[in-house]
């Protein structure tokens, strides 16, 4: 049992569900988000709520097949109390699970969705805006920071230069990079 689960149980809240991942376990592309939200906790799958629906829409529009080309998970595996940002301790407790997922899936490319994923995986504390769209190499893998879809929900426009447009460009870049890997 993880710390967030214990915290919720100690407060008498319903035991949160573990949300491990979804998609192709043999994918060469992985997307890592922050933590499950209410809908994810209820269904036991990452990115299935409103932000996940937007993410799926953008993935499809970028020409990626979510079921075959992608594996999706989160830094922590259960919903933090009151849907707050995960604490450093919660991230540290969950890190071995995430490392094992990465080792088992063994993706060549990883999308880091939001600042929490960026910090947890690369130790970078700066805002996502400064690094989004720029590949980062770490431990033999290429990481691409992208905006989190919950942030994108605030900006519905896809006009050039908007957060949704930039994320769509990032996803198309990931598709291009994935295609280059399959050719080599």
BAKEVO-210183 format. One record per residue (C-alpha): residue number from 1; residue in one letter; x, y, z. Coordinates in nm, 2 decimals, always signed. Layout:
BEGIN
[rec NUM,a,[X,Y,Z]]
...
END
This chain:
BEGIN
[rec 1,x,[+0.00,+0.00,+0.00]]
[rec 2,x,[+0.13,+0.34,-0.09]]
[rec 3,x,[+0.15,+0.65,+0.14]]
[rec 4,x,[-0.15,+0.83,-0.03]]
[rec 5,x,[-0.36,+0.51,+0.02]]
[rec 6,x,[-0.26,+0.50,+0.39]]
[rec 7,x,[-0.33,+0.87,+0.44]]
[rec 8,x,[-0.68,+0.83,+0.29]]
[rec 9,x,[-0.76,+0.53,+0.50]]
[rec 10,x,[-0.64,+0.70,+0.81]]
[rec 11,x,[-0.88,+0.98,+0.74]]
[rec 12,x,[-1.16,+0.73,+0.69]]
[rec 13,x,[-1.18,+0.79,+0.31]]
[rec 14,x,[-1.25,+0.52,+0.06]]
[rec 15,x,[-0.94,+0.32,-0.03]]
[rec 16,x,[-0.81,+0.46,-0.36]]
[rec 17,x,[-0.75,+0.22,-0.64]]
[rec 18,x,[-0.41,+0.16,-0.78]]
[rec 19,x,[-0.38,+0.30,-1.13]]
[rec 20,x,[-0.09,+0.13,-1.30]]
[rec 21,x,[-0.11,+0.20,-1.68]]
[rec 22,x,[-0.28,+0.14,-2.01]]
[rec 23,x,[-0.18,+0.09,-2.37]]
[rec 24,x,[+0.07,-0.14,-2.54]]
[rec 25,x,[+0.33,-0.29,-2.30]]
[rec 26,x,[+0.56,-0.33,-2.60]]
[rec 27,x,[+0.54,+0.03,-2.71]]
[rec 28,x,[+0.85,+0.23,-2.80]]
[rec 29,x,[+0.68,+0.55,-2.68]]
[rec 30,x,[+0.56,+0.61,-2.32]]
[rec 31,x,[+0.37,+0.90,-2.17]]
[rec 32,x,[+0.41,+0.97,-1.80]]
[rec 33,x,[+0.17,+1.21,-1.62]]
[rec 34,x,[+0.14,+1.33,-1.26]]
[rec 35,x,[-0.12,+1.12,-1.07]]
[rec 36,x,[-0.46,+0.98,-1.12]]
[rec 37,x,[-0.76,+1.21,-1.08]]
[rec 38,x,[-1.11,+1.12,-0.96]]
[rec 39,x,[-1.22,+0.94,-1.28]]
[rec 40,x,[-0.89,+0.76,-1.31]]
[rec 41,x,[-0.92,+0.64,-0.95]]
[rec 42,x,[-1.28,+0.52,-1.01]]
[rec 43,x,[-1.19,+0.34,-1.33]]
[rec 44,x,[-0.84,+0.22,-1.25]]
[rec 45,x,[-0.69,+0.36,-1.57]]
[rec 46,x,[-0.47,+0.67,-1.63]]
[rec 47,x,[-0.59,+0.96,-1.84]]
[rec 48,x,[-0.96,+0.87,-1.89]]
[rec 49,x,[-1.12,+1.18,-1.74]]
[rec 50,x,[-1.17,+1.51,-1.92]]
[rec 51,x,[-0.80,+1.58,-1.96]]
[rec 52,x,[-0.74,+1.22,-2.08]]
[rec 53,x,[-1.01,+1.26,-2.34]]
[rec 54,x,[-0.84,+1.57,-2.47]]
[rec 55,x,[-0.51,+1.39,-2.47]]
[rec 56,x,[-0.66,+1.10,-2.67]]
[rec 57,x,[-0.80,+1.35,-2.92]]
[rec 58,x,[-0.46,+1.52,-2.96]]
[rec 59,x,[-0.27,+1.18,-2.99]]
[rec 60,x,[-0.51,+1.07,-3.27]]
[rec 61,x,[-0.48,+1.41,-3.45]]
[rec 62,x,[-0.10,+1.38,-3.43]]
[rec 63,x,[-0.13,+1.05,-3.62]]
[rec 64,x,[-0.04,+0.82,-3.33]]
[rec 65,x,[-0.22,+0.50,-3.25]]
[rec 66,x,[-0.28,+0.52,-2.87]]
[rec 67,x,[-0.36,+0.15,-2.84]]
[rec 68,x,[-0.06,+0.02,-3.03]]
[rec 69,x,[+0.21,+0.29,-3.02]]
[rec 70,x,[+0.19,+0.42,-2.67]]
[rec 71,x,[+0.20,+0.31,-2.31]]
[rec 72,x,[+0.05,+0.56,-2.06]]
[rec 73,x,[+0.11,+0.58,-1.69]]
[rec 74,x,[+0.17,+0.83,-1.40]]
[rec 75,x,[+0.45,+0.92,-1.16]]
[rec 76,x,[+0.24,+0.81,-0.87]]
[rec 77,x,[-0.01,+0.52,-0.89]]
[rec 78,x,[-0.30,+0.64,-0.67]]
[rec 79,x,[-0.49,+0.97,-0.64]]
[rec 80,x,[-0.35,+1.21,-0.38]]
[rec 81,x,[-0.60,+1.33,-0.12]]
[rec 82,x,[-0.82,+1.62,-0.24]]
[rec 83,x,[-0.66,+1.58,-0.58]]
[rec 84,x,[-0.36,+1.78,-0.47]]
[rec 85,x,[-0.02,+1.78,-0.63]]
[rec 86,x,[+0.19,+1.48,-0.51]]
[rec 87,x,[+0.44,+1.55,-0.24]]
[rec 88,x,[+0.81,+1.48,-0.28]]
[rec 89,x,[+0.78,+1.19,-0.04]]
[rec 90,x,[+0.49,+1.04,-0.24]]
[rec 91,x,[+0.69,+1.07,-0.56]]
[rec 92,x,[+0.99,+0.91,-0.39]]
[rec 93,x,[+0.78,+0.62,-0.26]]
[rec 94,x,[+0.63,+0.56,-0.60]]
[rec 95,x,[+0.97,+0.60,-0.79]]
[rec 96,x,[+1.05,+0.22,-0.77]]
[rec 97,x,[+0.72,+0.13,-0.93]]
[rec 98,x,[+0.77,+0.38,-1.21]]
[rec 99,x,[+1.13,+0.27,-1.27]]
[rec 100,x,[+1.01,-0.09,-1.29]]
[rec 101,x,[+0.75,+0.01,-1.54]]
[rec 102,x,[+1.00,+0.19,-1.75]]
[rec 103,x,[+1.24,-0.11,-1.73]]
[rec 104,x,[+0.97,-0.35,-1.83]]
[rec 105,x,[+0.82,-0.14,-2.11]]
[rec 106,x,[+1.17,-0.03,-2.22]]
[rec 107,x,[+1.05,+0.27,-2.44]]
[rec 108,x,[+1.31,+0.45,-2.65]]
[rec 109,x,[+1.10,+0.77,-2.62]]
[rec 110,x,[+0.92,+0.91,-2.32]]
[rec 111,x,[+0.68,+1.20,-2.31]]
[rec 112,x,[+0.68,+1.38,-1.98]]
[rec 113,x,[+0.33,+1.54,-1.93]]
[rec 114,x,[+0.36,+1.83,-1.70]]
[rec 115,x,[+0.60,+1.98,-1.45]]
[rec 116,x,[+0.56,+1.70,-1.19]]
[rec 117,x,[+0.67,+1.43,-1.44]]
[rec 118,x,[+0.95,+1.65,-1.56]]
[rec 119,x,[+1.08,+1.69,-1.21]]
[rec 120,x,[+1.03,+1.33,-1.11]]
[rec 121,x,[+1.21,+1.19,-1.41]]
[rec 122,x,[+1.48,+1.44,-1.49]]
[rec 123,x,[+1.51,+1.64,-1.16]]
[rec 124,x,[+1.43,+1.96,-1.34]]
[rec 125,x,[+1.23,+2.21,-1.13]]
[rec 126,x,[+1.19,+2.48,-1.39]]
[rec 127,x,[+0.85,+2.53,-1.55]]
[rec 128,x,[+0.74,+2.31,-1.83]]
[rec 129,x,[+0.71,+2.61,-2.07]]
[rec 130,x,[+1.09,+2.65,-2.08]]
[rec 131,x,[+1.16,+2.29,-2.19]]
[rec 132,x,[+0.85,+2.17,-2.36]]
[rec 133,x,[+0.92,+2.06,-2.72]]
[rec 134,x,[+1.29,+2.00,-2.65]]
[rec 135,x,[+1.43,+1.65,-2.64]]
[rec 136,x,[+1.63,+1.57,-2.33]]
[rec 137,x,[+1.85,+1.26,-2.31]]
[rec 138,x,[+1.88,+1.09,-1.97]]
[rec 139,x,[+1.98,+0.73,-1.89]]
[rec 140,x,[+1.99,+0.63,-2.25]]
[rec 141,x,[+1.64,+0.74,-2.33]]
[rec 142,x,[+1.50,+1.05,-2.50]]
[rec 143,x,[+1.25,+1.25,-2.30]]
[rec 144,x,[+1.02,+1.52,-2.44]]
[rec 145,x,[+0.85,+1.75,-2.19]]
[rec 146,x,[+0.49,+1.84,-2.30]]
[rec 147,x,[+0.21,+2.04,-2.14]]
[rec 148,x,[-0.02,+1.84,-1.92]]
[rec 149,x,[-0.37,+1.80,-2.07]]
[rec 150,x,[-0.54,+1.94,-1.76]]
[rec 151,x,[-0.35,+2.27,-1.84]]
[rec 152,x,[-0.46,+2.24,-2.20]]
[rec 153,x,[-0.83,+2.23,-2.09]]
[rec 154,x,[-0.79,+2.60,-2.00]]
[rec 155,x,[-0.70,+2.69,-2.36]]
[rec 156,x,[-0.95,+2.55,-2.60]]
[rec 157,x,[-0.81,+2.72,-2.91]]
[rec 158,x,[-0.58,+2.53,-3.15]]
[rec 159,x,[-0.46,+2.84,-3.33]]
[rec 160,x,[-0.09,+2.87,-3.41]]
[rec 161,x,[+0.12,+2.92,-3.09]]
[rec 162,x,[-0.15,+2.82,-2.84]]
[rec 163,x,[-0.08,+2.55,-2.58]]
[rec 164,x,[-0.29,+2.30,-2.76]]
[rec 165,x,[-0.12,+2.37,-3.09]]
[rec 166,x,[+0.22,+2.35,-2.93]]
[rec 167,x,[+0.13,+2.01,-2.78]]
[rec 168,x,[+0.00,+1.88,-3.11]]
[rec 169,x,[+0.33,+1.99,-3.26]]
[rec 170,x,[+0.52,+1.80,-2.98]]
[rec 171,x,[+0.31,+1.49,-3.04]]
[rec 172,x,[+0.38,+1.50,-3.41]]
[rec 173,x,[+0.75,+1.54,-3.33]]
[rec 174,x,[+0.72,+1.23,-3.11]]
[rec 175,x,[+0.55,+1.04,-3.40]]
[rec 176,x,[+0.83,+1.16,-3.64]]
[rec 177,x,[+1.10,+1.04,-3.40]]
[rec 178,x,[+0.92,+0.71,-3.35]]
[rec 179,x,[+0.91,+0.66,-3.72]]
[rec 180,x,[+1.28,+0.72,-3.75]]
[rec 181,x,[+1.34,+0.46,-3.48]]
[rec 182,x,[+1.14,+0.20,-3.68]]
[rec 183,x,[+1.34,+0.27,-3.99]]
[rec 184,x,[+1.68,+0.21,-3.82]]
END
